[in-house]
């Protein structure tokens, strides 16, 4: 018989993706302004600043919210168990005893 284990999806990747998009917008806006993508004149600088701020807000807010929302969903993964083992999993037996702490052999204190 098999059982199901529930694991939650991490949302930190979405937040990092949003920060990467925000940084790309932050560096892309001055380059587009320099190429004249926002037009010529005084209004072009205002359009570039508005584009940069709106892009920052869009990427950070959108991907943060996506990461937050994805945390509410779960993925079910099927765990396959061996039929031969009826008990709980056991730890392997160590081949040699661990060394004593501090590297000193065990003996009487003070000698």
N, CA, C and O atoms as a MOPAC input file, in Angstrom:
PM7 MOZYME 1SCF
protein

 N      0.84200 1    -1.16600 1     0.00000 1
 C      0.00000 1     0.00000 1     0.00000 1
 C      0.89100 1     1.23300 1     0.00000 1
 O      1.95900 1     1.22700 1     0.61300 1
 N      0.47900 1     2.25200 1    -0.65800 1
 C      1.26500 1     3.47800 1    -0.72800 1
 C      0.54800 1     4.60900 1    -0.01300 1
 O     -0.67500 1     4.60400 1     0.12800 1
 N      1.33000 1     5.57000 1     0.43000 1
 C      0.78200 1     6.74100 1     1.10800 1
 C      1.18500 1     7.98400 1     0.33300 1
 O      2.02500 1     7.92700 1    -0.56400 1
 N      0.58400 1     9.09100 1     0.68400 1
 C      0.89300 1    10.35700 1     0.03600 1
 C      1.51000 1    11.30200 1     1.04900 1
 O      1.08300 1    11.36500 1     2.20300 1
 N      2.51300 1    12.03000 1     0.60500 1
 C      3.16600 1    13.03400 1     1.42700 1
 C      2.88700 1    14.39500 1     0.80200 1
 O      2.98700 1    14.54800 1    -0.41600 1
 N      2.54200 1    15.37100 1     1.61100 1
 C      2.22300 1    16.70700 1     1.12300 1
 C      3.43300 1    17.60300 1     1.34000 1
 O      3.96800 1    17.68000 1     2.44600 1
 N      3.85900 1    18.27800 1     0.28300 1
 C      4.96700 1    19.22400 1     0.40700 1
 C      4.52100 1    20.56500 1    -0.15100 1
 O      3.84400 1    20.62600 1    -1.17800 1
 N      4.89900 1    21.63200 1     0.52600 1
 C      4.49900 1    22.97200 1     0.12700 1
 C      5.48200 1    23.55100 1    -0.88600 1
 O      6.68000 1    23.27100 1    -0.83400 1
 N      4.97400 1    24.34300 1    -1.78800 1
 C      5.80200 1    25.00200 1    -2.79000 1
 C      6.35400 1    26.28600 1    -2.18900 1
 O      5.62500 1    27.03500 1    -1.53900 1
 N      7.61800 1    26.53700 1    -2.40000 1
 C      8.25300 1    27.74700 1    -1.87800 1
 C      7.96600 1    28.92000 1    -2.81400 1
 O      7.98900 1    28.76600 1    -4.03500 1
 N      7.69800 1    30.08800 1    -2.24000 1
 C      7.39700 1    31.26600 1    -3.03100 1
 C      8.56600 1    32.21200 1    -3.19200 1
 O      8.43100 1    33.25100 1    -3.83900 1
 N      9.72800 1    31.87500 1    -2.61200 1
 C     10.86600 1    32.78900 1    -2.66900 1
 C     11.38900 1    32.96600 1    -4.09200 1
 O     11.92400 1    34.02400 1    -4.42200 1
 N     11.24500 1    31.96600 1    -4.92300 1
 C     11.71200 1    32.08000 1    -6.30400 1
 C     10.94600 1    33.12600 1    -7.09200 1
 O     11.52000 1    33.82800 1    -7.92400 1
 N      9.64400 1    33.23100 1    -6.83100 1
 C      8.84300 1    34.24600 1    -7.51400 1
 C      9.27100 1    35.64800 1    -7.09300 1
 O      9.33200 1    36.55400 1    -7.92500 1
 N      9.56600 1    35.83100 1    -5.81800 1
 C     10.00300 1    37.14000 1    -5.34300 1
 C     11.33300 1    37.51600 1    -5.98000 1
 O     11.52300 1    38.66400 1    -6.38100 1
 N     12.24800 1    36.57100 1    -6.07600 1
 C     13.53500 1    36.84100 1    -6.71900 1
 C     13.36000 1    37.17000 1    -8.19200 1
 O     14.05800 1    38.03300 1    -8.72300 1
 N     12.43400 1    36.48900 1    -8.85600 1
 C     12.15900 1    36.79400 1   -10.25500 1
 C     11.61200 1    38.20900 1   -10.40500 1
 O     11.96200 1    38.91800 1   -11.34900 1
 N     10.76000 1    38.61400 1    -9.48100 1
 C     10.23500 1    39.97900 1    -9.50200 1
 C     11.31800 1    41.01500 1    -9.28500 1
 O     11.31500 1    42.06000 1    -9.93600 1
 N     12.24900 1    40.74000 1    -8.37400 1
 C     13.36300 1    41.67000 1    -8.14500 1
 C     14.27200 1    41.74900 1    -9.37200 1
 O     14.78500 1    42.82000 1    -9.69800 1
 N     14.47000 1    40.62700 1   -10.04600 1
 C     15.28100 1    40.64800 1   -11.27000 1
 C     14.60100 1    41.48300 1   -12.35000 1
 O     15.26600 1    42.23900 1   -13.05800 1
 N     13.29000 1    41.35200 1   -12.48200 1
 C     12.55900 1    42.17000 1   -13.45600 1
 C     12.59500 1    43.64500 1   -13.10200 1
 O     12.68800 1    44.49500 1   -13.98700 1
 N     12.52100 1    43.95600 1   -11.80900 1
 C     12.57900 1    45.35800 1   -11.37200 1
 C     13.94300 1    45.96300 1   -11.66700 1
 O     14.02900 1    47.11000 1   -12.10500 1
 N     14.99900 1    45.21000 1   -11.43400 1
 C     16.34600 1    45.71100 1   -11.73100 1
 C     16.52100 1    45.89400 1   -13.23100 1
 O     17.13800 1    46.86400 1   -13.67100 1
 N     15.98000 1    44.96600 1   -14.01900 1
 C     16.06100 1    45.11200 1   -15.48300 1
 C     15.32900 1    46.36400 1   -15.95300 1
 O     15.80700 1    47.06300 1   -16.84700 1
 N     14.17100 1    46.65200 1   -15.35400 1
 C     13.43700 1    47.87200 1   -15.70700 1
 C     14.20600 1    49.11000 1   -15.27500 1
 O     14.26000 1    50.10300 1   -16.00000 1
 N     14.79500 1    49.04600 1   -14.09900 1
 C     15.54300 1    50.18100 1   -13.58000 1
 C     16.72800 1    50.53300 1   -14.48700 1
 O     17.01100 1    51.70800 1   -14.72100 1
 N     17.41600 1    49.50700 1   -14.99300 1
 C     18.53800 1    49.76800 1   -15.89900 1
 C     18.09300 1    49.97400 1   -17.33900 1
 O     18.78900 1    50.62700 1   -18.11700 1
 N     16.94200 1    49.42600 1   -17.69900 1
 C     16.47000 1    49.55000 1   -19.07700 1
 C     15.87500 1    50.91300 1   -19.39800 1
 O     15.99000 1    51.38300 1   -20.53000 1
 N     15.24000 1    51.55400 1   -18.42300 1
 C     14.58400 1    52.83800 1   -18.67500 1
 C     15.56400 1    53.92200 1   -19.13100 1
 O     15.27200 1    54.60400 1   -20.11300 1
 N     16.70600 1    54.11400 1   -18.47500 1
 C     17.64000 1    55.13100 1   -18.98200 1
 C     18.20400 1    54.80600 1   -20.36500 1
 O     18.46000 1    55.70800 1   -21.16300 1
 N     18.39300 1    53.53100 1   -20.64000 1
 C     18.90500 1    53.15700 1   -21.96300 1
 C     17.86800 1    53.43900 1   -23.03800 1
 O     18.20200 1    53.93200 1   -24.11500 1
 N     16.60700 1    53.12600 1   -22.74800 1
 C     15.55300 1    53.41900 1   -23.72100 1
 C     15.37800 1    54.92700 1   -23.89300 1
 O     15.11700 1    55.40100 1   -24.99900 1
 N     15.52100 1    55.67500 1   -22.80500 1
 C     15.42100 1    57.13000 1   -22.89700 1
 C     16.54700 1    57.68700 1   -23.76000 1
 O     16.33100 1    58.57900 1   -24.58000 1
 N     17.75700 1    57.14900 1   -23.56600 1
 C     18.90000 1    57.62300 1   -24.35500 1
 C     18.72600 1    57.29800 1   -25.83700 1
 O     19.21800 1    58.03500 1   -26.69100 1
 N     18.03800 1    56.21600 1   -26.14800 1
 C     17.79700 1    55.86400 1   -27.54600 1
 C     16.62100 1    56.62300 1   -28.15300 1
 O     16.36800 1    56.51700 1   -29.35300 1
 N     15.90200 1    57.38500 1   -27.33500 1
 C     14.78000 1    58.17400 1   -27.83600 1
 C     13.48200 1    57.39200 1   -27.92800 1
 O     12.58600 1    57.78400 1   -28.67600 1
 N     13.35400 1    56.29500 1   -27.18600 1
 C     12.14300 1    55.48400 1   -27.25000 1
 C     10.93600 1    56.19700 1   -26.64700 1
 O      9.79800 1    55.84200 1   -26.95300 1
 N     11.16400 1    57.19100 1   -25.80100 1
 C     10.07200 1    57.91500 1   -25.16700 1
 C      9.78800 1    59.24600 1   -25.85400 1
 O      8.99800 1    60.04300 1   -25.34800 1
 N     10.40000 1    59.49100 1   -26.96100 1
 C     10.21000 1    60.73000 1   -27.70200 1
 C     11.33400 1    61.71000 1   -27.40700 1
 O     12.32700 1    61.36700 1   -26.76400 1
 N     11.16100 1    62.92600 1   -27.88600 1
 C     12.16000 1    63.97200 1   -27.68800 1
 C     11.55200 1    65.10400 1   -26.85800 1
 O     10.33600 1    65.29000 1   -26.83100 1
 N     12.42100 1    65.85000 1   -26.18800 1
 C     11.95900 1    66.99200 1   -25.41500 1
 C     11.88100 1    66.68700 1   -23.93100 1
 O     12.35000 1    65.65500 1   -23.45000 1
 N     11.25900 1    67.64400 1   -23.21600 1
 C     11.16200 1    67.52700 1   -21.76200 1
 C     10.22100 1    66.39700 1   -21.32500 1
 O     10.43700 1    65.77600 1   -20.28400 1
 N      9.19400 1    66.13700 1   -22.10800 1
 C      8.24600 1    65.08100 1   -21.73700 1
 C      8.87100 1    63.69600 1   -21.80500 1
 O      8.40600 1    62.77800 1   -21.13000 1
 N      9.89600 1    63.53300 1   -22.59300 1
 C     10.53900 1    62.22500 1   -22.71300 1
 C     11.16000 1    61.79700 1   -21.38800 1
 O     11.07700 1    60.62800 1   -21.01100 1
 N     11.78200 1    62.73900 1   -20.68000 1
 C     12.37700 1    62.40300 1   -19.38700 1
 C     11.29300 1    62.02600 1   -18.37100 1
 O     11.47300 1    61.09600 1   -17.58400 1
 N     10.18300 1    62.74000 1   -18.39100 1
 C      9.07300 1    62.41300 1   -17.48900 1
 C      8.50600 1    61.03700 1   -17.81000 1
 O      8.19900 1    60.26600 1   -16.90000 1
 N      8.36500 1    60.72500 1   -19.08600 1
 C      7.87600 1    59.39700 1   -19.48200 1
 C      8.83600 1    58.30000 1   -19.04800 1
 O      8.39900 1    57.23200 1   -18.61900 1
 N     10.13100 1    58.54600 1   -19.15300 1
 C     11.12300 1    57.54700 1   -18.75100 1
 C     11.08200 1    57.29800 1   -17.24800 1
 O     11.18800 1    56.15300 1   -16.80800 1
 N     10.93100 1    58.35400 1   -16.45800 1
 C     10.85100 1    58.20200 1   -15.00400 1
 C      9.57700 1    57.45300 1   -14.61900 1
 O      9.60600 1    56.56900 1   -13.76300 1
 N      8.47000 1    57.80300 1   -15.24800 1
 C      7.20800 1    57.11300 1   -14.96600 1
 C      7.30600 1    55.64700 1   -15.38100 1
 O      6.81900 1    54.76900 1   -14.66700 1
 N      7.92800 1    55.37500 1   -16.52200 1
 C      8.11800 1    53.99500 1   -16.96800 1
 C      8.95100 1    53.20600 1   -15.96400 1
 O      8.61400 1    52.06700 1   -15.64200 1
 N     10.03400 1    53.79800 1   -15.46700 1
 C     10.91000 1    53.10100 1   -14.51300 1
 C     10.17900 1    52.82000 1   -13.20600 1
 O     10.25200 1    51.70600 1   -12.68700 1
 N      9.47500 1    53.81500 1   -12.66600 1
 C      8.76200 1    53.61600 1   -11.40200 1
 C      7.60500 1    52.62100 1   -11.54700 1
 O      7.37900 1    51.79000 1   -10.66800 1
 N      6.88200 1    52.71500 1   -12.65500 1
 C      5.78400 1    51.77500 1   -12.87500 1
 C      6.32500 1    50.35000 1   -13.06300 1
 O      5.72000 1    49.39100 1   -12.58400 1
 N      7.44900 1    50.21100 1   -13.75200 1
 C      8.04800 1    48.88700 1   -13.93300 1
 C      8.53000 1    48.29100 1   -12.62900 1
 O      8.34200 1    47.10200 1   -12.37100 1
 N      9.16000 1    49.13100 1   -11.79500 1
 C      9.58900 1    48.65300 1   -10.47900 1
 C      8.39300 1    48.15800 1    -9.67800 1
 O      8.41200 1    47.05300 1    -9.13600 1
 N      7.35800 1    48.97900 1    -9.60700 1
 C      6.17700 1    48.62000 1    -8.84400 1
 C      5.51800 1    47.36400 1    -9.40500 1
 O      5.11200 1    46.48200 1    -8.64900 1
 N      5.41200 1    47.28500 1   -10.74100 1
 C      4.76300 1    46.13800 1   -11.37500 1
 C      5.48700 1    44.83500 1   -11.05400 1
 O      4.86700 1    43.88000 1   -10.58600 1
 N      6.79600 1    44.78900 1   -11.30100 1
 C      7.53300 1    43.54400 1   -11.10600 1
 C      7.60100 1    43.13700 1    -9.64000 1
 O      7.37400 1    41.97200 1    -9.31500 1
 N      7.90600 1    44.06200 1    -8.76200 1
 C      8.03400 1    43.70900 1    -7.34400 1
 C      6.68200 1    43.27400 1    -6.78800 1
 O      6.59100 1    42.22300 1    -6.15400 1
 N      5.65100 1    44.04500 1    -7.00800 1
 C      4.33900 1    43.72300 1    -6.44400 1
 C      3.75100 1    42.46000 1    -7.06400 1
 O      3.24300 1    41.60000 1    -6.34400 1
 N      3.81200 1    42.33800 1    -8.37800 1
 C      3.19500 1    41.19400 1    -9.04600 1
 C      3.83600 1    39.88300 1    -8.63900 1
 O      3.13700 1    38.93900 1    -8.27100 1
 N      5.15400 1    39.81100 1    -8.69900 1
 C      5.79900 1    38.54300 1    -8.40900 1
 C      5.82500 1    38.23800 1    -6.91200 1
 O      5.88000 1    37.07000 1    -6.52900 1
 N      5.78800 1    39.25900 1    -6.06100 1
 C      5.65700 1    39.00700 1    -4.62800 1
 C      4.28900 1    38.40400 1    -4.32800 1
 O      4.18000 1    37.46100 1    -3.54400 1
 N      3.25700 1    38.94300 1    -4.94600 1
 C      1.90600 1    38.42800 1    -4.73300 1
 C      1.77200 1    37.01800 1    -5.30700 1
 O      1.10800 1    36.17400 1    -4.70500 1
 N      2.38400 1    36.74800 1    -6.44700 1
 C      2.34500 1    35.39700 1    -7.01400 1
 C      3.02300 1    34.41700 1    -6.05900 1
 O      2.49200 1    33.33600 1    -5.80500 1
 N      4.18700 1    34.78400 1    -5.52800 1
 C      4.87500 1    33.91500 1    -4.57300 1
 C      4.06200 1    33.67800 1    -3.32500 1
 O      4.06000 1    32.57100 1    -2.78600 1
 N      3.37400 1    34.69600 1    -2.85800 1
 C      2.52800 1    34.56500 1    -1.67600 1
 C      1.34000 1    33.64700 1    -1.97800 1
 O      0.97700 1    32.80800 1    -1.15400 1
 N      0.74300 1    33.80500 1    -3.14500 1
 C     -0.42600 1    32.99700 1    -3.49400 1
 C     -0.05000 1    31.53700 1    -3.74000 1
 O     -0.81900 1    30.63700 1    -3.40100 1
 N      1.10000 1    31.29700 1    -4.31400 1
 C      1.52300 1    29.92700 1    -4.62600 1
 C      1.77300 1    29.13500 1    -3.35500 1
 O      1.64700 1    27.91000 1    -3.36800 1
 N      2.12000 1    29.78800 1    -2.26600 1
 C      2.35700 1    29.07900 1    -1.00900 1
 C      1.10100 1    28.39300 1    -0.50000 1
 O      1.19700 1    27.46200 1     0.30000 1
 N     -0.05100 1    28.81800 1    -0.93300 1
 C     -1.29000 1    28.19500 1    -0.49100 1
 C     -1.61100 1    26.89600 1    -1.20900 1
 O     -2.47000 1    26.14100 1    -0.75300 1
 N     -0.95000 1    26.61900 1    -2.30700 1
 C     -1.19400 1    25.39400 1    -3.04600 1
 C     -0.23400 1    24.30500 1    -2.57500 1
 O      0.84000 1    24.60100 1    -2.05000 1
 N     -0.61400 1    23.07500 1    -2.75800 1
 C      0.23200 1    21.95500 1    -2.36200 1
 C      0.40500 1    21.01600 1    -3.54000 1
 O     -0.40600 1    20.99400 1    -4.46600 1
 N      1.46800 1    20.24800 1    -3.48600 1
 C      1.73000 1    19.22400 1    -4.48600 1
 C      1.73100 1    17.89500 1    -3.76300 1
 O      2.39300 1    17.74800 1    -2.73600 1
 N      1.01300 1    16.94400 1    -4.27500 1
 C      1.00100 1    15.61700 1    -3.67300 1
 C      1.99800 1    14.74200 1    -4.40800 1
 O      1.99200 1    14.65300 1    -5.63500 1
 N      2.84400 1    14.10700 1    -3.63800 1
 C      3.85600 1    13.22000 1    -4.20500 1
 C      3.62300 1    11.82500 1    -3.66600 1
 O      3.47100 1    11.63100 1    -2.46000 1
 N      3.59500 1    10.85200 1    -4.56600 1
 C      3.36700 1     9.48400 1    -4.14700 1
 C      4.67500 1     8.89600 1    -3.63300 1
 O      5.70500 1     8.97000 1    -4.30300 1
 N      4.62700 1     8.31100 1    -2.43600 1
 C      5.79200 1     7.69500 1    -1.81800 1
 C      5.63700 1     6.19100 1    -1.95400 1
 O      4.63200 1     5.62300 1    -1.52800 1
 N      6.63700 1     5.54400 1    -2.55000 1
 C      6.59800 1     4.10100 1    -2.73200 1
 C      7.31800 1     3.45000 1    -1.56200 1
 O      8.45200 1     3.80900 1    -1.24400 1
 N      6.65700 1     2.49400 1    -0.92300 1
 C      7.24800 1     1.78800 1     0.20400 1
 C      7.48700 1     0.33500 1    -0.18300 1
 O      6.73700 1    -0.22900 1    -0.98000 1
 N      8.51900 1    -0.26700 1     0.37400 1
 C      8.77500 1    -1.68600 1     0.16500 1
 C      7.81900 1    -2.49800 1     1.02500 1
 O      7.57700 1    -2.15200 1     2.18100 1
 N      7.27700 1    -3.57100 1     0.47300 1
 C      6.38200 1    -4.43000 1     1.23100 1
 C      7.14500 1    -5.30600 1     2.22300 1
 O      6.55700 1    -5.82900 1     3.17000 1
 N      8.47000 1    -5.47000 1     2.00800 1
 C      9.26100 1    -6.33500 1     2.87200 1
 C      9.46300 1    -5.70700 1     4.24700 1
 O      9.56400 1    -6.43100 1     5.23800 1
 N      9.52200 1    -4.40900 1     4.32800 1
 C      9.75100 1    -3.73600 1     5.60800 1
 C      8.41200 1    -3.40200 1     6.25200 1
 O      7.61900 1    -2.62800 1     5.71700 1
 N      8.18400 1    -4.00600 1     7.41200 1
 C      6.94300 1    -3.73700 1     8.12500 1
 C      7.12600 1    -2.70300 1     9.22100 1
 O      6.16200 1    -2.05600 1     9.62900 1
 N      8.35600 1    -2.53900 1     9.70500 1
 C      8.61600 1    -1.63000 1    10.81300 1
 C      9.09600 1    -0.28200 1    10.32300 1
 O      9.20200 1    -0.04100 1     9.12100 1
 N      9.38400 1     0.59600 1    11.27100 1
 C      9.91100 1     1.91500 1    10.89800 1
 C     11.33000 1     1.78600 1    10.34400 1
 O     12.01300 1     0.80300 1    10.62900 1
 N     11.77700 1     2.75700 1     9.56200 1
 C     13.14200 1     2.68100 1     9.02100 1
 C     14.17000 1     2.71900 1    10.14100 1
 O     13.99900 1     3.41900 1    11.13900 1
 N     15.23900 1     1.95600 1     9.95900 1
 C     16.28300 1     1.86600 1    10.96800 1
 C     17.53100 1     2.56500 1    10.49500 1
 O     17.82200 1     2.62400 1     9.30100 1
 N     18.27000 1     3.09900 1    11.46500 1
 C     19.55500 1     3.72800 1    11.15000 1
 C     20.60400 1     2.65700 1    10.98400 1
 O     20.54700 1     1.64300 1    11.67800 1
 N     21.57900 1     2.84100 1    10.07600 1
 C     22.64200 1     1.85800 1     9.93500 1
 C     23.54600 1     1.85700 1    11.16900 1
 O     23.73900 1     2.88600 1    11.81600 1
 N     24.08600 1     0.69900 1    11.47700 1
 C     24.96800 1     0.55200 1    12.63300 1
 C     26.34600 1     1.06500 1    12.24300 1
 O     26.87500 1     0.64000 1    11.21600 1
 N     26.95600 1     1.97000 1    13.02800 1
 C     28.28700 1     2.47100 1    12.67600 1
 C     29.32200 1     1.36100 1    12.81600 1
 O     29.19200 1     0.49500 1    13.68100 1
 N     30.35700 1     1.38500 1    11.96100 1
 C     31.37200 1     0.34200 1    11.97300 1
 C     32.36100 1     0.53000 1    13.12000 1
 O     32.89800 1    -0.45500 1    13.62700 1
 N     32.61000 1     1.74400 1    13.53400 1
 C     33.54500 1     2.00500 1    14.63000 1
 C     32.90300 1     3.01000 1    15.57800 1
 O     32.12700 1     3.86200 1    15.14600 1
 N     33.22300 1     2.91500 1    16.87400 1
 C     32.64400 1     3.89200 1    17.79600 1
 C     33.21700 1     5.28500 1    17.52300 1
 O     34.36500 1     5.40800 1    17.09400 1
 N     32.43600 1     6.31700 1    17.76400 1
 C     32.93200 1     7.67400 1    17.50400 1
 C     34.04900 1     8.02800 1    18.48300 1
 O     34.05700 1     7.53900 1    19.61300 1
 N     34.99700 1     8.87700 1    18.06100 1
 C     36.08200 1     9.26800 1    18.96100 1
 C     35.53700 1    10.09100 1    20.11900 1
 O     34.51600 1    10.76200 1    19.97000 1
 N     36.19700 1    10.05200 1    21.26600 1
 C     35.72200 1    10.84600 1    22.40400 1
 C     35.86900 1    12.33300 1    22.11200 1
 O     36.75200 1    12.72600 1    21.35000 1
 N     35.01100 1    13.17000 1    22.71000 1
 C     35.10400 1    14.61300 1    22.45100 1
 C     36.40400 1    15.17900 1    22.99900 1
 O     36.89400 1    14.76000 1    24.04700 1
 N     36.94000 1    16.12500 1    22.27900 1
 C     38.17300 1    16.79700 1    22.69900 1
 C     39.43600 1    16.06700 1    22.25900 1
 O     40.53600 1    16.57900 1    22.46900 1
 N     39.31500 1    14.91200 1    21.66700 1
 C     40.46500 1    14.19800 1    21.15600 1
 C     41.31700 1    13.51600 1    22.21500 1
 O     42.35900 1    12.94900 1    21.88800 1
 N     40.90200 1    13.55500 1    23.46900 1
 C     41.66600 1    12.89700 1    24.53100 1
 C     41.05500 1    11.54800 1    24.82800 1
 O     39.83300 1    11.40400 1    24.77700 1
 N     41.86400 1    10.56200 1    25.13500 1
 C     41.29800 1     9.24800 1    25.48800 1
 C     40.56500 1     9.34700 1    26.82600 1
 O     40.91200 1    10.14500 1    27.69600 1
 N     39.55200 1     8.51300 1    26.95300 1
 C     38.76400 1     8.52000 1    28.18000 1
 C     39.60700 1     7.95300 1    29.32100 1
 O     40.25600 1     6.91800 1    29.16800 1
 N     39.59200 1     8.61400 1    30.42100 1
 C     40.36200 1     8.16500 1    31.58100 1
 C     39.88300 1     8.88800 1    32.81700 1
 O     38.83200 1     9.52900 1    32.80900 1
 N     40.65600 1     8.78300 1    33.87600 1
 C     40.28500 1     9.45700 1    35.09800 1
 C     40.58200 1    10.95200 1    34.98900 1
 O     41.61300 1    11.34500 1    34.44400 1
 N     39.68900 1    11.77300 1    35.50300 1
 C     39.96400 1    13.20800 1    35.44000 1
 C     41.15000 1    13.57400 1    36.33600 1
 O     41.29300 1    13.07000 1    37.45000 1
 N     41.98000 1    14.45400 1    35.81900 1
 C     43.11900 1    14.93800 1    36.58100 1
 C     44.39100 1    14.15100 1    36.35400 1
 O     45.42800 1    14.53400 1    36.89500 1
 N     44.37700 1    13.09300 1    35.60000 1
 C     45.57500 1    12.30800 1    35.33100 1
 C     45.97700 1    12.41300 1    33.89800 1
 O     46.97100 1    11.81200 1    33.49100 1

